[in-house]
Amino acid sequence: MIWRDETLKFDPKIRLKNFSSGDEIQEQKATFAKRIKSGVVPIDDDYTEIAALLGSKEVPAVIKHVKNFLIKVMKLNNPKVYGNWFQFMNQTQRIGKHFDAPSVGGKPINQSFSSFLYMHDTWEDDWGGEICFNGKAIILPKPNRLVVYSRDEEHWVNEFTGDYKRMFLGLSWSTDDI
């Protein structure tokens, strides 16, 4: 199952700066890796922990919008965040075919989802960088685009050529029975 919502808008203050050097990118990745929370305990419902990790008071409102999308559009029951990550990459980095860990919060695969919210300021269609789902969907990483998919979907990111950083906020969700 793959969903996308192209109507999401949020305050640009929550975007993190575009890092210019590989060293800065690696340093930030290491910092975020140390702070990732995952496991069997959901993240706080007001999302202040994620806001603190990203240094933005606007993040909780964005995550609540994503949760509302999961409830109202996807008809998911009681979605909870169990993990978060921030990813940024330049045109020299690759993400090959893979599956996300199959379950979140001890829930079965049909109750486990991932979401991406693209947070870069601009993206040109001819830059590439699409997230691909095994012949089911090819989705450009447009700013403010929300992509939600079940964790059993194999996916990868195509090469991109723009001199820009591809950035997104990723969230691991589980839900009560569908």
Secondary structure, DSSP 8 states (H G I E B T S, - for coil): -EEEES-----GGGS-----SHHHHHHHHHHHHHH---SSS---TT-HHHHHHHT-TTHHHHHHHHHHHHHHTS--EEEEEEEEEEEEE-TT--EEEE---S-STT--GGGEEEEEEE--S---GGGB--EEETTTEEE---TT-EEEEETTS-EEE--B-SSS-EEEEEEEEEEE--
